[in-house]
Amino acid sequence: MACFVQAVYLLELDRQENRSTETALAPQWWTPFKYKLVEALVDERDGSIFAAVLEWDQAAALADFIPIRPTGAPKLVLAIRGTLLKNPTIRRDIEDDLRYLAWESLKGSFRFDRILSALKSIIFLQQGSKNVSITGHSLGAGFALEVYKALAAEGTYVEAHLFNPPSVSLAMSLRILGEKAGFVWKRFKLMLPSNSENQRRSAAEAAAEATESRITSELKQMLPMPHLYVNTSDYICCYYNYPDGGQNSSFNGNKEKEAKPAGNGVKLFVVSKGKQRFLEAHRLKQWWSDDLELQMALNNSMLISRQLNSLYTIQAPKQTQR
């Protein structure tokens, strides 16, 4: 998936450098995996390529004696690049970066609407979301998460792989300050004496919350959950590893296949290599490096809980008026 996102970066750079079909670099990042380019998503305002749709190339696979698509390989992938600090595209990229910084959302962006429309078309053509995946890096991961949430709110779930997704925003910083204060206040209230009526009410509420939590947990197990990949030295995505409820972070040192998802259901994979420079910690290349060792976070992420848990909550049906 990281290689497919790299291909989108190179599609735009190939365009900027006017590279021909013979000298283009982007195809080298999907051809070895037996995929082909179906569509490049273009920002009509500056002509830049910001996303691409890739499809499993059955003919190329058969030519290499691969009769069937490998297990886990999606039939269609929508890949989204992040910010490119190059003159032809920097203005629109920075606009969306600032949009997220100010509002912690990318809705309202031209590219958000274009990506959502493209993914809905893919799902319609496939007659369902099975074997459809979305992936992105940095700003592109932010778009992918927003689109995932928009589809999930409509009851449609796709596989998602998000590399270094943005978590830093003014709104997030203010909420963390408020939630820290709220956590301290809750701890203080627990120390205060309470009457028997409040205790009975608390017990009933706890039982109801436990039932809802069990149903929600079972629902999560049946749905594809987004995979988030973060580096602890990358301040752009660091809040995704910020624990919920003031708990300390904890990681599973075992391999990916031996780990279990955190309580929020989202699979959060963490790379920790000690102190790294920001550019090194944020780079896409780290996710396909030979020495990559992923750890799955076992703590409940505050940011993930706030952004995604509501999507898996069973809500009571609305009553119609007679």
N, C-alpha and C positions, 0 to 999 in steps of 0.2 A: 504493500500500500504506500509506503514511503517513497518507493521508486516511482510509482505512478504520479505522486505529487511532484517529484523532481522533474518528471516529463513535462508537466504543465509549466513549471518555471522555464524550462528550455524551449517549449513551444513559443513562448513570448519572446525569449532572447533570439531564437531562430528568426522570428518575424522582424525584430529590430535590426538584426544583422543581415537581413535579406539573404539568408542561406537557402540554397536550392534543395530539392528533394534528395539529391545525392550527398550533399554536405550537411544536412540537418542533423542535429544531435538528439533531439527529443525521441525519435523512434527507437533509439538504442535502449531506452528505459522501459519500453513495453514489449518490444518484439521478443526478447528472451523468455518472457513469461507466457508467450503465445496469446497476446492480446493485440487488438488493432484499434486505431482511432476511428470513432464514429462521428463525433462532432466536437468542435472547439467552440466554447462559449466566449463571445466577443463583447467587450464594452463598447457600445456604439458611439460613446462620447469621445473616446480617444483611440479606438481601434485596437486596444490591447486584448490579449487572450488571458483570461483569469481562471478558467476552468475547462475541463475536457471530459467527454464521455468515452470510456474505453469498453470494448466488448471482447469476450472470449472468442478467439479466432480458431474455429473448428478445423478449417482447411489447413492452417499452419501447424496445428497440433497433429493432425493425421499424417502430414508430411514428415514429421519427426517421430512417427509411430506411437503417438499418444492418443489412444482411441476414445478416452472419456476425460471429461474435465475433472481434475483432482478434487477430492473432498475438501470443502472449505473455500474453494476458489469461486468467487461470485461470477455470474454470467456477465453482469454489467457493473461498471464502477464509474462514479462521478467524482473526479479529483479536482481539488481547488488549491491554487497556490496562495502564498502569503504576500507580504509587501515586497515590492521590487523598487529599490532606490535608484531608478533610472529615469531620465527625463521624460520619455514618452508616457510613462504610466504612474510616476510618483505622485502626481496631484490627486488622482482618484483613489490610489491606495491610501495615502495619508488622510484623505477625507473620511474614509471608512475607519481608519485607526482612531481618529479623533471622535468619530461618532460613538465607537465603543467606549473610549475613555470617558466621555461625558455621560453617556446614557446606559452603559453596560448592555447594549443591544445593537444589533445590526439591521433590525427591521426598518423599513423605509428606504434602505439603500437600493439603487438600481440593480446591483449585483445580487442582492438577496432575492428579489422578485424573480430575476432571471434564473437563478439556481433552483429555486423552489418550483418554478414552472417546468424546467427541464426534468427535474426528478419526478414530478407528477406524471409527465408524459412517458418517462421510462417505465414507471410502475403501471400505467395504463396499458402500454404496449406489451408488457410482460404479464398482464392480467393478474397482477399481485406484486407484493414487495419481496417475495422470496427470491433469493439469488441476486439481490440488488444491494450495492454497498456505496456508502459515501465516505470520502476521506479528505483531509486537508491538513495544512501546516500553518501555525501561527494565525494570522488573520484569516486564512482559508479554513482553519480548524474552527474558528469562531463562526464563520458562515455555515459550516457543516453542522455545528451544534444547534444553531438557530433554526436551520431547516429541519433537522431531526426533531426538534421540539414542536415545530409547527405541524409536521406530519403526525407526530405522536398525539397531539391534542385532537386530531381528527380520527384517531384510532388506527393509524397506519405506522408500522414500525419497520425500519430498515437497519441493516448492520452499519455501524459507524466506527471509524478509526481516526482519532483526533490527536495530532502530534503538536506538542507545545501550544495548546489552546490558550488564548488570552484570558487572564483573570484579573488583571490590574485595571481598576477604574476608580474614579472619584466616588461613585456611588458605593462601590464595594468597600472602600476604605472607611467611609462614614458608617456603613452597616456594621463593620467589624467592631468599631468603637462602641456602637450602640449595643451590639450583642454581647460584648464583653461586660458592659455595665449590667445588662439584663441577667447574665449568668451569675454575677456576684449577688444581685438582688434575690434571685431564686435560692441561692445557697443560704442567704441570710434568713429568708422566710422559713426555710426548713428548720432553722434553729429556734424559731418562735413556738410557744405552746399553742396548740389548737384544740378546739372543743370536739366532742364526740360526733356532732352532726357533720362538721367539716371532714372528719376522718371517714365517716360512712360515705360521704359524697366522693371523697378522693378515691376510696376503694372501688366504687362503682365506675368512676371515670377511668380508673386504671384498667379495670376489666374490659370496658368498652374499647379502650385504646389497644389493649393486647389482642382483642379479636380483630380489630381493623388492621393492625400490624401484621397478623398472621395471614389474612386474606390478601393484603397488599403484597406480602412477601411471596405468596404462592403465585400471584399474578405476574410478578417480576420474573419468576423462573420460567414462565412460558413465553416471554417476549425477548427479542434481541436487545441487548443492552449496549450502550456505547462504550467503546474502549478508549480511554484517555491515556496518553503517554507524556509524562512530564519529567523534567530534570530539576532536582532540588536546587541547583545553582542558577536557574533561569527565573528571574524575578517577574517575567511576563506571565508565566503560568504557575507561580509558586502558591497562590491562594487555593488551588485545587488540592493541595496537600495540607491545607490548614484544617486541623481537626474540629469536629463538631462538638459542642458542649464543653469546650475547654480541655478536652482530653489530650494526652500526649500522642504524638505520631508514633506508629509502630509499623514495621514492615516484615514481610515474610521473606526469609532468606533463601527459601527453596526455589526451584524452577517454576516457571509459569504454570505448567500442567499440574503441579502439586498444590497450588494455592487455591484459596476460596475467595469469592468476591466479598467486598465489604458489605456491611448491613444495608447500605443504600442500593445494592444491586449492581451499580455501575462498576466496571472493571477499570481500576486506576493502577497503571503500571508506572513504576518510579525508577529512575536511574540516579544513582548517587555515586559520584566519583571524587568526593572531596571538593575542595575549592576549585572552581573553574571560572574562566572569564565568561562574561555574558554571551558573547558571540559564539563561543564554543558550546556553551550549554544550550543555546537556542537553535543551533544548526540542525537542519534536517538530516544531514549525513550520518549523525550518530545512530539513527534508528535502523540502519542496515549494516553497521560496522560488524566485523567478525568477532570483536571482543565484547559485544553487547550482552549484558546480564540484567534481565528485568526482575524487579521485585514487585509483588502485588501489595498495595497498601491495605492494611486491615482496619485502619481507623475509619470512622464515618466522616467524610469530608463535609464541612459546613457549606461550602459553595455548591457542591453537587446536591446535597440534601435540599437546599433552597431552590435550586434551578430545576431539578428533575423529579423529585419525589411526588409532586402534585400530579404528574402525568400518569402515575400508576395507582392513583387512589380511586377506588370505586365510588362514584357519586350516585346519590339517590336520583331516580328519574324525575323529571319535572312533571308536575301535575297540570293537565290541560284544563282550561276554564270552560265551563258549560254555559 
